[in-house]
């Protein structure tokens, strides 16, 4: 997988950015806080959405913007992909407004669908991505600081072994579930056996026959009592009819008595009400006369000639129209005053803004002038540095003036002398070995000779021809000693010569470095000097702009003063209008009082007339009530004569006897019916038990078959659980062995010293570093720089393992390093560069993205992206330098 292009709009500190990314090593370089990491966060956010960020979704939107958009183009497994995410931040919280992934096969829409597809493509979720390919800022030591269990979970998930554990757990859950169901069904089967046995022990058929016989006898007794009850009921109805007729007449008599009493009461109350009405009419006449006097006084105080309703209404309309005119005038003047005040406020705010901008311009001019001073000091320092470098170069070049070789041949000369020295040392070693051998032989020969034996054959030396050869041996030893002394002198001479050659080679290397440094310093001085004049002009322009802004602010304040004066004039007009309006309101109140008195007088006259009519109506109503009272008294006498008390008493006796028999019959019938219902229930219960017995036998057969199947299923689940566990252990061991090998290769490459022998990774992902003396160390015991390099090596080894795959290579995302030099000193940064080059050239990582403020990493870049932040707008921008042909050397 390779990122091709990323485009941002209103994402964090970027208003608008569009960056193309090429294969190889791309270094994103800039000062701390310039927005470098946000570029990588945008790519990560495009792939995984909200899962890729630690903050809230609304924090990815640039402050002051309503939405942001991130577009990411990338290639994967030979296909091209385009991913768009848009976040809207216009409500209470930010939401994903658009999420679309265009693939060679189809288009996916929606945050969940896109995240699911990206996870399938990369074979890793967002957490796995940061554990493998994305070393985020401040998380260099994440894996090394994790516990073995946490590290095991991380790596198992990356290597897809977590799925096997999930499958094993599922199989275990299934086995436990099957066991639980099997045991439940076995328990239920035992219960069924007990229930069947208990029901078979009871003679249900014999009980059923006895209950049915008792039920028939009870039903016959119920039918006999019901016939006798019916006869008693007829007698009861006849007696009740006689008593009901009597009760109806008695009720009517009682009703008539009540109605007569009510009519008498109503007549009395109506007469009392007529008297009250007469009293109220007298009171109303007095009130009417009093109101008329007040009305005459109010008319005299007003401008009217008489109390005429039409004249009052006409005058009120005129005064109300005048009041409205005055109110409109007051409103107009108030609005105008507010407008003048608002304009004055706006002008004063503009003046304050102009003064603030002027102050900002002067501050910016001060900053530019300060930066100019710093730049001039820097140029002076750089020129001093140039003089210092020139002096060092002159000193080093002087060393080659009297030397036997020039600077270009120094390294070859050193290698030639070193080769001669090696040959001479080998010659010394050979001569020392041969001399020891010859001396040993000579010593043995001399020992034999002293004993009177031949040094060669061991026989008596008398007349032996071999005795003379010992002199040759002595001469050969002496010759070898002379040759050895000469060879040792040659070695000493060559060692001195090599020391001088190495000194010249070092001088040549230092000359090359100093010349490169001088070129860089010259370039920086030229760049600084080229911007001095523009900065001076900018500072002068800023101060002119500040003066112009101050002048405009003063004009705004003068205009604001004029507006305040105009507002005061409007308020004076409003005060005059309020005085006139108060006079109008007083006149209106007097007229409204006259209007109210006229209305009250008319109301009194209407009420007097109404009460007269009511008094007359009450007299007519009482006459009608007296006629009805006479009729009801006559009806009461007729009903009293029709009542026969002896017949009523006989009917009451018959009804009582019939009610007593019916009550006893009902009690007996209720008892018999309950007995019948109990018998029917008992018959039904026995029949249900017989049905249940048959159902239990059928259920037992089914349950026994299910238990047999569950036992077989339990065995299969247990075998499946063991298989997944064994497979995971085997794959983990293979991964551990491969990862250990790759980790050792990577760490030995980037940390080339004699301190550490190897790294071991056990089956539980416990890491141990062994020193050369065999002493084990925990990774936490390493120094800060060593620990960071160790963890980067571990990350790269994991990346290699995933890239090569268990069953073949797999497409991998870019290797991303965000500020990897935080814990590294200068020496360790060089080893980091070796690691980056190794991953690019030897491992074959197609794309490596490095974010850093460190100048040393610029030298390892195939592409360089510079990020800068505008201090005024606080917005970042990117500038991409295509394919750096000559890497920038480290500044002196």
Phi, psi and omega in degrees: 000145179213133172287132179257321185197145175226133180235132184238145173220114180060038177259112180052244185269010182251124170285313184203126179211143179217117187229125174269138183241130184256168174295168179091203183263120176247123178256124176261110194243143177173173181291162175299135179082006182278348178107019181295310184297333181296332177296315179290323177298325178296318178296315180296319179295321179299321182287315191241358176067218186298337179293343186265357184239148179272333183269182177289158184297328183289347181279351176277345181275133179303137181302128181095350180261156180271334180205166175223156182225136174235125175245133180230124174255131179211157176251149182205123176053039176088357181246157179255139184229150177225125184237130180235131172231131177234133180245129178254134183231062181244353180253206179292328178215157182288146179224157176282114182272333181207138175210109186226133175241116177263122181240169177297336182268311184200179180248134179249136180234146180100140185300317183292315181298318181293314180298321179297319181291320179297318179298321178293320182296313184272349183059034176199144176273186185297321181292318178295326180299315181284339178279342184246299192258343189237100177271098186283161182301128179084359182244025181299322184262021185299312183290322184287331179276347181288153175290160178304322179295316178295318179296321178298316180296318180300309184290322177300320178294318179297321183271012177066016179280340177300330179294322179295321177295323177297316180295321180295317179296322177297317178297321178295316178298320180295319179297315179296320179296318179296319179298316180298316180294319180298314180296323178297316181289325175297319177297317179294326178295318178296320178297320179297318179300317180296319180295317180297316181296319180295320181289325180291332179290340179266135181277084188288323182293318180294319178298322181296318181296315181297318180294323179293323178295313178299323181296321180294318180297317181295322180295323179294317179296323179297317182295322179296313182294325180295326178295314180296324179294325180296320179297315179296328180292322179297315178300318180298322181292319181295313180297321181295325181296317179298316182291326179295319178299317179297316182296325179297315180294319179297320179297318179296319178300314179299321180294319179297318179301316180295316181297319178299316179297318180297317181296320179297319180294316181298320180297316180297316182294322180296319179296321178296320180294323179298321178295319179296320180297320178298319178296316181296325180296320178298318180296318180296323178297317179297317179296320180298318180295319179297315180298325180295321178295315178298322180297317180297319178296317180295323178295320181297325180283341184268184179271002184276155177272328181210166181275077180251128184298320182293319178296320178298315181297318181296315181293322177298318179300317180298314182294322179292323176298318179295321179298319179295320179299316180296320180297318177299319179298318179297317180298316180300314181294324178295315179298316181297320179296318178297320179297317178297317179295317180298317178298319179297316178300315181298317180297319179295321176297319178297320179297316178297320179297316180297318179296321178295318178295322178297317179297320178297321179297316179296321177296319179295322177297319177299318180297317180296317180293322176296318178296325177298317180296318178297319181296319179296320177296320179297318179298318179297318178297318181295322179293321175298320179296322177297317179298319179296316179297319180298322179295319179294318179299317181297319179298314182292322179295328180295333180293335180271356182294318182257005182281159181284342182231159175270176185295327180292329183264002186297314183294318179296320179297317179299316180295321180296314179296319179299321179294317178298319180297318178299317180297318181294319178296321177295320179299318178298315181299314180299315182294320179297319179295313182295323180294318178300318181295315181294319179297320180296317179296317181296319180297316178297318181296317180295325179295316179294322182294320178295332179276001179082022180241156180290132181291345183258313185253346179083004180274175179299141186278354181296123179058028180270133180285350186272353183293328182291338184291341180294332177291323177296323179295319180296321179294320180295321178295318179297320179296318180295323178296322178293317179296321181295318180297320179294320180295322179293322176297321178297319179298316180298319179298315181291327177297318177296319180295321179294322179299318178293322180294318178295322178298318178293321179295317177298319179298319178298317179297317180294324176299315180299316180296316180296321178295319176297315179299320181297318179299317180294318180295319178300317180298317180295320178297317180297318179297316181296316183293327182294335182264356184295312184297317180296322179292324178296315178297322181295319179297317179296318179297320179299318180291323175296317178299320180296320179295318179297319179296321177298319179297316179295325179295320179296319178299318180298320181292323176296316177298322180296322179296318177299319180295321178299318179297318178298323178295323178295321177299318180297320180293329176295316178298320181297321180296317178298317180297322180296323178295315179296321181296326179296321177296318179296319181296323179298315179297321180296318181298321178296317180294321179295326176296316177299318181296322180292318180296318178301317180295319181295320179298314180297322180295320178298316181296320178296317182294323177299316180294318181298317182291327174298316180295319180297320181295320178294319181295322179296323179295317179295320181296321179295324176299318179294320181296322180296322177296315181295324180297319178297317180298316184291325178295322177295318180294326181295320179296321180296314181295325180296323180290335186274352184277125178251107188286328181293317179294324180295320182293319178297317180297326180292322180295314180297319179296323180294316179297316180296320180295322180295316181294316181299323179296315178295317180299319180296321180295316179295317179298320180297319179296315181293320180294321176297319178296319178296317180297321178297317179296317178298319178297318180296319178298314179297321180297318179295317178298319178297320179297322177295319177295319180297321179300317179293319179295321179297320178296319179293318180296325179297318179298317180295315183295323178297321177294320179295319179299319180297317179294320180295325178296320178293318180295323178299316179298319181294317179296321179296318178295320180295319178299314180296323181295315180296320179296316180295317181298318180296317180298318180295314180295321179298318180297318178298317180293320180298315180297316180294316181295321178298316179298312181295323179295317178296319179298314184292313184293321179293331179290312186275341181237076185272090173211183185258018185275325189238139183266312184196172176237135177246142178231111183276181185295341178261014178065030174277125183262137178221133177255130180254131176281174181298330180275008178086359181285126180279148177228143169283146179304332180292343181277351178288161176292169182302312180294317179296320180295320178296316178296321178300314183291320176298321177297319178297316179299314181294323177295318177298318179299316178299315182299316180291323181294317180287329175076164179280321182243029181130169184293153181228143177295131183240151176288170177300150174275120188243125178239112182258109181052060181285351185265011186302319184258014187250140171272184186299318181296318180289333176297321177299319178293328175296320177299319177299321180296316180297315179296323178297315180295326180282312189272315186270315180283329177088029176293124187292325185216128177234126179247123183238126175254125182198151171262001185277127180294332184296328182287342180299328181294340182269003189273140165275324176232145180237128176243122180258135180242130179229152178240131177284121185292337181280308183272347183060032179246146183260155174218158183241143173232123183258127176262115186288128168041082180297114181279326178235116182291141182287128181284158180295133180291147179289000000 
